[in-house]
Amino acid sequence: MRIGVFVCHCGSNIEGTVDTATVAKAALDFPEVVYATDTMYACSEPGQEGIIQAIKEKNLTGVVVASCTPRMHEPTFRRAVERAGLNRYMFEMANIREHVSWIGKDREANTNKALDLVRIAAEKLRRDAPLVPSKFSVNKRVMIIGGGVAGIQAALDCADGGLEVVLVERESTIGGKMAKLDKTFPTVDCSSCILGPKMVDVAQHPNITLHAYSEVDSIGGYVGNFQVQVKKKATYVDWELCTGCGACTEKCPSKKNPDAFNEKIGPTTSINIPFPQAIPKKAVIDPTTCRQFVKGKCGVCAKVCPTGAIRYDMTDELVTEDVGAIVAATGYDLFDISKVTEYGGGRYPDVITGLQYERLLSASGPTGGHIKRPSDGKEPKNIVFIQCVGSRDKSLDRPYCSGFCCMYTAKQTILTKDHIPDSQSYVFYMDIRSPGKMYDEFTRRAMEEYGARYIRGRVAMVYPKGDKLIVRGADTLAGCQVEIEADLVVLAAGAEAAKGAPQLAEKLRISYDKYGFFMESHPKLKPVETNTAGVYLAGSCQGPKDIPQSVGQGSAAAAKVLALFSKDMLESDPQISKVDIKRCVGCGKCIITCPFKAIKEVEFRGQKKAEVIETVCQGCGLCTSTCPQGAIQLSHFTDNQILAEVNALCQS
């Protein structure tokens, strides 16, 4: 074998703490290394051309590049060696940036460690074998999970691109959090006026199938060929017959149930349609409050329904959808303000969340757009807004910034002045974060034109005094304590991962962080892709985002799906597990261990054996380490290759 070694300077990122020339020179002493050099930027066009030229001139049969993380540039260098005529898997990469230069300043020690990593990469390469990917067909249908603004945008873009789209929404209507907003910042446009037409487009688009009031039950398969089981929850109303006339909601005698769409600050009936612009505009019965289910008698809705759509005996239904790609757009939930006990959220009725305040502002809300205190229905005059409740707070395990709270609070102070001209708004804040286009101007407008008083400092506690709430906090700029007598307190609750997000991530076989947000493949280069091929992210399921960011990411995810489906055949990664039938004893441990369900039991000459489903296997290697007989080997990462790396390291 003829191996070439290329050591990258990466500007000063590596060369600053590693003597790359010494590493390259020493690599010439390794077995079967016939060429070694250092280069300024291996990933650049001149750097890649240098590798290609060396392969041709030196007749190299394998290449080692010592540079940055394989996660970033391994595909780049594989394509380069392939252009030179080598098999793309006759290439190894030593990470001497993240694993060496970025974690230590001792140049001599770093140089020695870099040399060790190059040595073990060369030893593994000596045992590499050419691998050839197989090809398989693609099902050009896409599933969007989540019908918020990001999911809607992704669905419409995919559908407009000619793809069949299946949109799954767990609520009875699409629209997500944006449907609950009164206005949007920084233009103060009507939220439903912006979102409504898009919701109608989803309902009327011939390429979109909508499963509302449904959840993903299970996911099988692989990129290009996923099988998704969708559980359509019982609505107890036949949506094929329901016309959304609202006769049932008018006559329902159970009228004092908390309204989830209005964030539980207003009552609703047991059978209801969330809001006038709902898509689909169909009724749903809540069996936990409906008298027919609770007491076994009522049936008023069935009697008044003009189309006979009520179905008390309806049950959940499972449907299977075959798709080639999946976009997760499950959004976010709000932080539970009752966890911040010093603010009285959940105990004092006049301490509410920002989203509840939006429902008070909205004409379709419980008060018809009139701001009224939940406790007594009076119009508030002094309103205190408290920022960062459940954000930037390590004591609550929420150290991250939710991003959009500063902006929606500024918007709400402006709207408050419009609704109640003689009102006064106070905003307690830590820092104002308004980096978007026209965002900072918008917050200044709230202060300068609408008279909102911004107080930099944290609130210590909120407590009742008569029919008022006393807000006690600090003004760090003035250096004094502050007490404000408030009629209403609005908490800017931070964003957290949607309920059930970790469980969905496991079904999708994608990673999620400690807070439950889905993780992208690379924060800079692959912001909408995941570690599972064919699964993409859009919107706040990845982390808190405002509307423009969510819409942009929805379109980005759609673009990725369209790019994936631009090919009739896809290539599978050949770095997968293979079973040695002679050694396999059919114990089944690998089948139980595999997180991708990529191993099945087969019968071979009357004996049970394991068999890898090549298109499903993701090459994680769990089965390899589990097999007691060593009957499964992971191509390109065999036991012999790993042991050779260990031996090389021990002998250095």
N, C-alpha and C positions, 0 to 999 in steps of 0.2 A: 504494500500500500504506500502511496505517496501523499503525505499530509502537508498542507500549508497552514501556517499560523499567522494571523493578522491581529496586531495589538493596537487598539484605538486610543488616541489621546483624549478624545472628546473635548477638544479645547483644553481648558485647564481643569475640567471636572475630574479627569483621571490623572492626567500628567502632573497635576499640581501636587499629588501625594504618592504617585507611583512612577517609578523609572521604567517607562514603557520600552525604551530601547534595550535596557538590560533584560527585561522579560523576553523580548523577541529573540535576543541573542542566545539566551539560555535555553529557549525552546528548541533550538537547533540540535541540542543534545538528546532530545527525547526520541524514543524508538519510532522509526518510519517518518519522522518529520524531515522533509527535504528542503523546505523553504519557510522563512519567518521574517517578518518585517513589522515595523510600527508605522502607523498612518494617522494623520491629523483627525479626519472625520470619516470613519469607515462606512457610515450609513449614507453619506453624501453621494452624489452622482460620480465624482472623480474617485471616491473611495470604492464604490461598487465596481467601477470600470477597472480599477487596479486589481481587484480580486479576480474578475473575469479574465483579465490579461494574464495574470500569474497562473491561473488554472490551465490556460491554453499553452503558455510558454514552458511551464515546468511539468506539464502532464500530471497535474495533481488529481488524485482520486478521492480526496476528502479535505474538508476545510474546517478550521477552528477560528472563530472570531472572538477575541476577548474585548468586550466593550460594556454596554449597558445591559439592562434587563431583557431577557428573551421575550417577556410579555409585550415589550414595545416593538422590537425590531427583528425578532426571529423570522417572521414571514418575509420581511424585506430581504434578508440575506439568503433565505431559501430560494426566493425568486432569482436572486443574482447568480447563485451557483447553478441553478437550473438553466439560465440563459447561456451559461458557459458549457452546457452539455452534461453536467453531473445530475445524478438523482438528488432531489431536494432534501432527502433524508440522510445523505452522506455529508452532513453538516452538524457541527456542535457549537454551542455558544457558552463562553465563560463570562459570568457577570462580575466584572471587576470594578464597576461603578457603585451600585447600591450595596454590594457585599464587601467592598474593600475601601475605595477612595472616599466615599461619603461617610464612613463610620469611624475613620481613624486618621490621625495626622502624622503618625510616625512613618516617614517615607521608606525607611529600610524594611520595617515590619510589613508595611503594605505591599512593597515590591515582592517580598518573599511569599506573602499570601496569594498575590496575583499569580505568581509563578506556579504555586500549588494548584490553583483552580484551572490554569491552562494545562497543566500536566494531567489532571484527572479527565478533562474534556478530551484530550488527545487519546488517552487510554480507552475511553468509551467509544470514540470514533473508530478505533482499530477493530472494534467488534460490531460496528454498525453494518446493516445490510440494506440494500436498496428496497424501498417500499413503494407500492403502487396503489393509489386510491381507486376504489370502485365507484361506479356511477349509478344513480337511481333517479327515478322520475319524481316530479313535484306535483303536489295537489295545490293548485293556485287559488285557494280560498284562505282567508285570514280571519282570525277571531280577535275581537277587541274586548278585553275584560274591563268594564267600567264605562259608564255613560256620562261622565262629567265633560267639561269643555275640552279637555285633552283627548279623551276617547272619541268624542263627537268629531273633532277635527281629523283625527287619524282615520276614522271610519269614512268620512266624506272624501278625504284625499285618496284613500285606497279605492273606494267605489268609483270616484271620478276617473281613476286610472284604469278602470275596466275590470277590477277584481270583485269577486263575490265576497261580501263581508258579513260576518255573524257578530252582532253586538250584544253582549251580555251585561245586564244591569241588575244589581240586587234589589234596588228599590222599585216601586211600581211606576216610576217615571224617570226618564233621563233628565240631565241638566245638572246634577251634582250640587255642589255648594254654590256655584254661580247662580243657579235658579233661585236661591234664597236671598240674594243680594238685592238692595234697592237701586243703588247707583254704583258705578265703577270709577276708580281713580285712574289717571289724573284728569280725565275729561268730564267727569260727572255725567256720563251717559247712562241712560236707563238700562239696567242689566238685562231685563227680559226683552227689551227692544233689540239688543245685540244678539242674545242667545236664542230667542224664540224662533227666528227664521231658520237658524241652523238645526234646531230640534225638528222643525217641520220638514226640512230637507232630508233628515234621517228617516222620518216616517214615510216620505214619499219616494225615496230613491229606489229604483228597481233592483239595484245590486245589494241592498242592505236588508238582512233579516234581523229583526230585533227580538231578543228574549228579555223582556222586562220582568221584574220580580223573580229573578232567577240567579242561581249561583253555580260556580264551577264545582262539580263533585269530584272528578278525578281526571287525570291527564296521562295518556300513554303515548307511545310512539316517539318520533324523532323529527328533526328539521325536515320540512317538506311533506311529512306524513304523520301529523299528530291526530290522535283520537281523543276527543274531549267529551266527557259526560257532563251534561248540564242538567241541574235539578231545577225544574220549573215549580216554584212553590205554589201551593194551593191558594188561589185568590177567593175561592167560593163564589166567583162570578164568571160566567162564560163570556170571555172577552170577544168571542166571535159574534155574540148576540148583543152585548152591551153597547149602547150608543153614547154613553157619557152624558145623558140628559140631566142627571142629578136628582131625579125624583126620589130615589132611595135615600139620598143624604138629607133631603128636606124632611122626610117623614120618619126617619130613624129616631126612636125614642131615647136612645142612649147617646146623649149629647155632651157629656162632661168628661170626655177622655182626653188625656194630654195629646196634643197635636205634634207629632214628630217633625213634620215639615216646618212648623212654626217654632221649632226648638223648645216645645213644651211650655210656652208662655201663653198659650191660648187653647181653648177646648175644641174638640172635634167630635164627630159622630163615629160609631163603630164601623159603619160602612162609609167610605169617603173617597174623594178624588183630591189628591194633594193640593193642586192649585189650578186656576182656570186654564193656563197654557200647557198643562201636563201632556207629555207624549210618552206612551199612549194615554189618551184621556179616557181611562177606564176605572171603574170602581173596584175597591178591594175591601173585604171584610176582615176585621181584626178579631179572631176567635177568642182572644183573652178578655175582651170586653163586651162582645156581642151577647145579648140576652138569650138568643136562640142556642148558643153554644154553652153559655154559663148556666142558664136556668132551664134550658130545654123548651122554652116557649117564647114566642114573639112572632117572627115571620112577617113583620110589617113590610120589609124591603121586598120580599117575594110577592106579596100581595099587590104592591104599587108598581112594580117593574113592568113597563108596557111591553117588553120583549120576552119576559120570562127567563131572564139571564141568571137568576140566583141559583146556585148549586151548593147546598149545605153539605152534600156528600162528596164534594171534590177532594181529591188527594194529590200529594206531590207526584210529579211526573218526571221521569228521566228520559232525556233525548241525547243521542250521540251525534256529534258534529265532527266531520273529518276536515281538517284544515292543514295548510302547509306552514303557517306562521301564526304566532300569537303576540299581541301587544297588550301588556299589562298597563292599565291606566286607572288604578283603583283609588286614586286620590288620597285624602288625609282625613283625620278626625281632629276635633279640638281637644285640647288638654282639659282634664276634669278639674274645674275651678274649686271644687269642694276640698281638694287636697291642700289648698293654701288656706288653712283654717283661719288665719289672722285677718283675711279679707271677708269672711262670712259668706262666701259663695255656697249656695245650697241651703243656708240657714236664714239669711235675710232676703226676702223676696225682691227688694229693690237693689240687690247686687246681681247683675246679669252679665252675660258674655257679649262680646262685640257682635256675634252672629244673631243673638237674640235681639239686640238693639236694631240690627238691620231689619228684622221682621217687624219691629215697631214702626220703623221708618217707611216700610213698604206699603203701598196702597192695597196690596193683596194680603197684607198681614192681619193679625187678629184685631188690631185697632183701626184698620182702614187707613193707615198712614199717619195717624195722630199719635204723637209721643205721649204715652200715659204711663204712670208708675204702676207696676204689676200689683202692688199692695192695695192701693185704694183708687186707682184710675185717675188720679189728679195729674195735672200737667206739671212736670218738673221745671224749675228755674235754674238751679245750680246743678250742673252735671259734671262729675269727676271721672276722667278716663285714666285708668292705670295700665301702663305698658308692661310688657315682658312678664306676663303671668303664665308661667310654664315654659318660658324661654330664657336662655342665658342664665340658668340657675342650677348650679351643680348640686345644691342640696335637694333638688327635686329630680335629679338625674336627667335634666334637660339643659345641657350646657350650650346647645346650638341656638342660633338666631333663626326665628321663623320667617324673617324676611319681609313679609307684607303687613305686619301689624302696625308699624309706624305710619304706613300710608293709609290703611283703612281707618285708623283713628283720626288722622287729619281730615279725611273725607267726612267722617261722622261729625266732627266739630263744625264743619261747613254746613252740612245738611241740618244740623241742630239749629243753627242760627237762622237758616231759611224757614224752618218749621216754627220756631219760637223766637221771634226777633228780640225779645227782652231777656233771653236766657244768657247764662255765662258758662262757658266750658273751661275746665281745668284739666291739664294733661301732665301727669307725673311720668317722667321718662328717664331712662338710663343714658341712652344716646339716641339721636335721630339718625336712622339709617334709610337714606332715600337716594340710592345711586342710579335709578332708572331715568329714562328720558322724560323731562318735565316733572320729575318727582320732587326734587328739592324746591323748585319754584312753587309747587303745589303746597308743600308744608309751610312755606313762608307766607303764602296767601292765607292759609288758615289763621296764622298768627297776626299778620299785618292788616288784612282786610276784614276778617271775621272776628277778630278780638279774642281768639283762644289764648289762654294764659298757660304757657309751658313752664313747668317747674322741674328742674333737673334734680332728681333724687328718688329714693325708694320710699314706698309707703310702709310704715311699720304695722299699722292696724286700722281696721274699720269697725266701728261699733255704733249701735243705735242710741239715739237720744231723742225721746219723744217720737215724732213722726219723721225725724231727720236721721241722717247717717253722718257721723263724725269721721273724717278721713285725716289721720295723723301721719305725717311723713316729714321728710327732710328736704330742705332746699340747699343743695350743696354749693350752688353759686353764691347765694346770699350768706351761707354759713349759719343757718338758723332752722329751728323746728317750725313746722307749718301745721295748722289745723284748719280744715275747711268743712263747713256745714253743707252737706250735699243732700239733694232730693233724690238723686239717682247715681249709682256708681256702676260704671261699665268697665269690665275687665277685658283687656286685649289678650284673650287666651291664645297660647301658642299652638302650633300645628304638631301633631304626632301621627305616627303611622296608622293607617286605617285598621279598624277592628278585623282580625282574621288575616292580616297581611303575612305574618310569618308562616301560617298554615298554607296559604296560597303559594308562597315562595317555595315551600317544600314540594307541593304538587307540580309546580313549574320547573323544579330542580334548578333554581337560581339562588344566589346568595342574598342575604339581607344583613344589615348592620345591627348593632346592639339595641337600637331604638325601633327596629322593625321596618325601616325603609329599605326598599330593594336596592341592590348594589349594581352599578354599571360595570361593564367590562374594563373600561379605562376612563378615569375622570376627565381626561383632556381629549383623547383621540377617539374614544368610543363611548360617548355619553348616553346613547340610547340603546346600546347593545348590552347583552348579559353574557355570563360564562356558559350559557346553554344556547347553542346555535338555533336560530329561528325564533327566539324569544326576545322581544324588545320592550323598552320602557317609555312611558309618556306621562308627563305631569308630575304631580306631587307624591306619587307612590315612591319616587326616587329620593325625595326630599322636598321641603317646603318651597313652593313656587307661586308667583302671582299669575294672573290670567295671560298676559302676553308670553311669558316664558312657557306656560303650559301649552298654549296654542302652538308656539314654535316647535316645542318638542313633539307634539302630536304629529305635526307635518313631517318632522325629521324621522320619526318612527315609520310613518307611511312611506317615506322615500326609501328607507332601508328595506321595507317589505317589497316595494316595487322593484328595487334592484335585485333582491333575492329571486323574485319570480320572473326576472327578465330572461332567465335560462330555463330551458326545458328539462335539463338534467343537472343534478348537483353531484359534487364529489364528496365521498365520505373520508374521514381522516383514517389512514391505515394504522395509526398508533393505537391499536386496540388489542384486547386480550385474545389469546388463542388457547384452546384446550388440547392437551396431549391425551387422546382417548386411551392409549395403552396404560397411562398412569392414573387416570381418573377412576375413582372407586364409587362414584355416584352418591357421595354423602350428602350433597345438596347444600353444603354450607355457603358456597359461592352464590347460589340462587337467593338464599336468605339475605346475604350481605349486600348484594348489588343494589345501590340506591336508584338505578335507572331501569331496573327490571330487564336488563339486557342479556340475562342468562336463562335458558330454559332447560328442562329435563327431557331427554330423548332416550329412545331404546336402541341399543346397538348390539345385535347378536344376542338378544335376550337379556342384556344387562343395562341398568340405568347409567346414563352418562350425562355430563353437562355439555351444553352447546351455546356458544356466544352468538347473539343476534348482532351481526356486524354493524348494521345501520343504526342500532340503538346504543351500542357501547360508546362511552365517552372517554375511555382510556384513563379512568381515575386510579386503577390499580388495586382497589380494595380486595377484589377476588384473588389476586395474586398473593397478597399477604395473608389471606384467610385460608387458602387451600393447604390442608395438612400434608398432602402428597407432593406439592409443588407441581401439580399437573397443569396449572394455568400460568402462562407467561405473557407479559405485556410487551408487545412488539415495540422495539426501540428502547425499552427499559427492562431488559431481561435481568434475571438474577446474575448471570455471568457479567453483564455490563456494569451493574452496580457494584458487584464484588471487585471488579477490575479497578473501578474508581477508588474504592476503599483501600485496596492494596497499594495503589499508586500514592495515595495520601500518606499511608503508613510508612512507605519506604523513602519518602522525600526527606 
